[in-house]
Amino acid sequence: MSFNRDHIKKISTARVGVVGDIMLDRYWFGDVSRVSPEAPVPVVHVQKHEDRLGGAANVARNVASLGARAAIMGVVGNDEAARSVRELIGEGGIADHLIEDSSVPTTIKLRVLGRQQQLIRVDFEEKPSHEVLSAALADFGRLLVDSEVLVLSDYGKGGLAHIGAMISAAREANKAVIIDPKGSDYARYRGATVLTPNRAELKEVVGAWKSEEDLQKKAEELRRDLDLDALLLTRSEEGMTLFSSNGRQDYPAQAKEVFDVSGAGDTVVATLASLMAAGLPLGEAVPWANRAGGIVVGKLGTATVNHQELFGSEIQ
């Protein structure tokens, strides 16, 4: 893979702005030794709990873990979970552009695990108010000025209601825009630099494909219709495929062992953004993003890949 010491040095000064749906990923770990007498469900004796940044905040966390400078913008509530998010952001060295909406709770994904197996996930979420999101556009301008690459992390929670204006502002400022998409309305992403859907997300938009040739046709039509520079399809055990004006490029999967795919897309996007902000062209950054995704799926829960894990063997 193409990379040199100059790019590695530039990562420490590369600036990535992340905007999107912020979550707190909360984990409760315990032992399971019996079934409840009230219902046929396991009883978990919780012995440990841990909070991690999730959603768009996990993208920023991955950017910072790679050694780049990360800034995060999104909506949180005025509650205990928001305080935990702010604390974790501070500990991660991430610039805080959070917007408080006291009318909604901070989004939480609570996972209960017994013997390292996830038993249930409980979500707490509400869409932020339109007024708060409109007021946030002024803050977005400041974040954009301080960023070389912009990531818009869409989890479908309502935090990117003004995504069209954000894309336009970024492109006018000559900043690359990488979007992790959700839903079936990709028209709202028109003009982005790169979209990074997985297989299920792309099928929701273009329909199922009958062959690799059919996939290429559908992907190229979507790329042209949305005026994208590129479409990066993440394909799990099949690796990744990049569709761009330079044609198609396939990258085989890098994972040695798949333990948990939670947040793997965040790691891929963060790596792509960090390397592009360091000056690496998209086509040369994708193999490294592919490698990072292969590393993180071997970890439990939403996790990160650090600088040494990704580049260690290449910079000795």
Secondary structure, DSSP 8 states (H G I E B T S, - for coil): ----HHHHHHHTT-EEEEEE-EEEEEEEEEEEEEE-SSSSSEEEEEEEEEEEEEEHHHHHHHHHHTT-EEEEE-EE-SSHHHHHHHHHHHHTT-EE--EE-TTS--EEEEEEEETTEEEEEEEE-----HHHHHHHHHHHHHHHHT-SEEEEE--SSSTTTTHHHHHHHHHHTT-EEEEE--SS-GGGGTT-SEE--BHHHHHHHH---SSHHHHHHHHHHHHHHTT-SEEEEE-GGG-EEEEETTEEEEE----S--S--TTHHHHHHHHHHHHHHTT--HHHHHHHHHHHHHHHTTSSSS----HHHHHGGG--
